[in-house]
Amino acid sequence: MASLVTWMLALGSLAVAFLLVGYVLMSLILIIPTWRICTRAGFSGALSLFHLVPFVGSFIVMGMLAFSTWPAGEASPGR
């Protein structure tokens, strides 16, 4: 019975490790384009590092880009 519990804990730890690695990889994939968007909008590119904050980081970045005034000016639809 103790062997079964040990295996269950090991598999749970392995699953958490895979989820953590997957989250970090997805965050890194999102950081590169967000960094470019932030610098073109006139914000610091480091704002894109909020993607590393679990659950709310992407919403913070999207909120900043969507609802704040861009220092570089907003592009008109005809540009």
Backbone bond lengths (Angstrom), bond angles and torsions (degrees), N, CA, C in turn:
res aa  C-N    CA-C-N  psi(-1)  N-CA   C-N-CA  omega(-1)  CA-C   N-CA-C  phi
1 M - - - 1.447 - - 1.531 111.33 -
2 A 1.330 116.47 -40.08 1.459 119.84 -179.83 1.529 110.87 -65.36
3 S 1.323 115.74 -32.30 1.454 120.20 178.36 1.525 110.90 -65.13
4 L 1.326 116.92 -38.85 1.466 121.53 178.71 1.525 111.08 -64.64
5 V 1.321 116.60 -42.28 1.469 121.07 178.66 1.524 110.21 -63.72
6 T 1.304 116.36 -40.38 1.461 120.71 178.86 1.527 110.48 -62.37
7 W 1.330 116.59 -44.37 1.465 120.29 178.47 1.522 111.69 -63.87
8 M 1.313 117.54 -40.24 1.467 121.55 179.49 1.531 110.72 -63.62
9 L 1.322 117.14 -42.39 1.460 120.83 178.09 1.523 111.44 -66.02
10 A 1.323 116.13 -38.82 1.463 120.00 179.32 1.522 110.80 -65.97
11 L 1.315 117.61 -42.45 1.465 120.59 178.70 1.522 111.37 -66.71
12 G 1.327 117.23 -36.55 1.463 120.57 176.77 1.517 111.15 -65.06
13 S 1.310 117.06 -41.87 1.467 120.99 178.09 1.517 111.19 -64.38
14 L 1.326 115.84 -39.90 1.453 120.59 178.55 1.528 110.88 -65.15
15 A 1.319 117.36 -39.75 1.464 121.34 178.70 1.527 110.64 -64.62
16 V 1.319 117.10 -42.78 1.464 120.78 178.18 1.524 110.36 -63.44
17 A 1.315 117.27 -40.08 1.465 120.87 178.81 1.529 110.83 -62.96
18 F 1.337 117.41 -43.58 1.463 120.79 178.06 1.529 111.51 -64.00
19 L 1.325 117.08 -40.86 1.466 120.35 178.33 1.527 110.96 -64.13
20 L 1.317 116.80 -41.05 1.458 120.60 179.57 1.524 111.48 -64.98
21 V 1.312 117.10 -43.96 1.466 120.96 178.11 1.525 110.38 -64.01
22 G 1.328 117.35 -41.68 1.458 120.91 177.70 1.517 112.16 -62.87
23 Y 1.328 117.36 -40.24 1.462 121.09 178.85 1.530 111.04 -64.66
24 V 1.317 116.98 -43.81 1.466 120.33 -179.88 1.528 110.59 -65.39
25 L 1.320 117.88 -40.98 1.469 120.44 178.27 1.526 111.17 -63.64
26 M 1.324 117.62 -42.84 1.463 120.72 178.76 1.524 110.41 -64.91
27 S 1.314 117.14 -38.68 1.459 120.19 177.83 1.523 110.95 -63.92
28 L 1.318 117.32 -41.53 1.462 120.44 179.09 1.523 111.48 -65.41
29 I 1.333 116.97 -35.61 1.460 120.12 177.20 1.529 110.28 -65.60
30 L 1.323 118.10 -35.34 1.462 121.73 -179.67 1.525 113.18 -79.42
31 I 1.332 117.43 -27.25 1.463 120.67 -175.61 1.522 111.73 -65.97
32 I 1.316 118.17 -40.77 1.472 120.64 -174.74 1.527 112.56 -61.53
33 P 1.332 120.19 -53.49 1.471 118.02 179.10 1.529 112.76 -68.36
34 T 1.339 117.00 -33.93 1.461 119.03 179.44 1.525 110.76 -66.54
35 W 1.329 117.33 -35.66 1.463 121.12 177.89 1.531 109.59 -60.20
36 R 1.342 116.54 -44.44 1.472 120.49 -179.74 1.527 111.26 -66.42
37 I 1.317 117.64 -40.36 1.460 120.77 178.91 1.517 110.05 -63.77
38 C 1.322 117.37 -44.04 1.471 120.70 -179.42 1.527 111.48 -63.17
39 T 1.326 118.17 -42.58 1.463 119.44 -179.39 1.520 111.21 -68.91
40 R 1.333 118.52 -35.84 1.466 120.26 177.16 1.516 111.68 -69.34
41 A 1.328 116.73 -29.23 1.463 120.62 178.68 1.524 111.47 -80.72
42 G 1.325 117.77 -12.73 1.455 121.57 178.91 1.514 114.22 101.20
43 F 1.321 117.40 3.12 1.462 121.47 176.73 1.517 109.58 -90.24
44 S 1.314 115.89 167.23 1.455 120.39 173.79 1.523 108.68 -70.10
45 G 1.314 116.56 138.25 1.455 120.73 178.37 1.512 112.77 -64.78
46 A 1.330 116.25 -22.92 1.459 120.49 -179.64 1.525 111.91 -65.51
47 L 1.330 117.75 -14.39 1.455 121.03 175.49 1.527 110.76 -59.34
48 S 1.313 116.95 -28.88 1.462 120.71 -179.37 1.530 112.39 -69.65
49 L 1.304 118.39 -14.95 1.466 120.89 178.79 1.526 112.08 -70.11
50 F 1.336 117.37 -9.92 1.460 120.14 174.57 1.526 111.40 -63.45
51 H 1.335 118.15 -17.07 1.462 120.76 176.53 1.525 111.23 -61.19
52 L 1.310 117.88 -21.00 1.460 121.19 179.78 1.526 112.60 -78.30
53 V 1.337 117.63 -13.23 1.460 121.31 178.03 1.534 107.94 -79.58
54 P 1.307 117.67 121.73 1.475 119.38 -176.40 1.528 112.82 -62.59
55 F 1.302 115.73 140.75 1.455 127.39 172.47 1.526 114.74 71.34
56 V 1.318 120.27 -48.56 1.465 120.51 -173.30 1.523 113.72 -107.82
57 G 1.306 118.86 -8.79 1.459 121.61 -174.75 1.516 113.72 -60.73
58 S 1.313 117.01 -45.43 1.465 120.14 -179.93 1.515 111.12 -66.45
59 F 1.326 117.35 -34.90 1.463 120.36 178.57 1.528 111.53 -68.28
60 I 1.323 117.09 -33.83 1.470 120.79 176.46 1.521 109.90 -63.67
61 V 1.324 117.26 -46.99 1.467 121.53 -179.48 1.525 110.37 -63.09
62 M 1.336 116.56 -47.57 1.467 119.49 -179.68 1.526 111.13 -62.47
63 G 1.321 117.32 -39.32 1.464 120.83 178.76 1.518 112.20 -64.46
64 M 1.321 116.28 -42.28 1.472 119.69 178.20 1.524 111.08 -62.65
65 L 1.317 117.19 -43.39 1.462 120.36 -178.73 1.526 112.12 -71.97
66 A 1.313 117.18 -33.48 1.461 120.32 -174.96 1.529 113.22 -82.40
67 F 1.320 117.70 -37.37 1.460 119.46 -168.52 1.521 115.26 -112.84
68 S 1.313 119.29 -0.44 1.466 119.63 179.13 1.529 109.69 -104.79
69 T 1.315 115.17 162.12 1.462 120.75 176.06 1.518 108.38 -80.01
70 W 1.316 115.54 129.25 1.459 119.89 -177.65 1.527 109.98 -79.14
71 P 1.337 117.62 128.64 1.461 120.31 179.02 1.531 113.49 -60.71
72 A 1.321 118.09 -30.29 1.461 121.12 -178.76 1.530 111.42 -85.95
73 G 1.312 117.56 -2.51 1.464 120.91 -178.19 1.501 110.37 89.40
74 E 1.323 115.26 147.95 1.454 119.27 -179.45 1.519 110.07 -89.37
75 A 1.304 115.15 143.61 1.470 120.34 -178.89 1.519 109.29 -76.77
76 S 1.318 115.31 140.05 1.454 118.59 175.88 1.524 109.12 -82.64
77 P 1.334 118.46 157.60 1.467 120.15 -176.66 1.531 112.64 -60.31
78 G 1.315 118.84 -26.41 1.464 120.67 -177.47 1.514 114.39 -82.52
79 R 1.308 118.21 -7.65 1.470 120.31 -177.15 1.481 112.38 -82.12
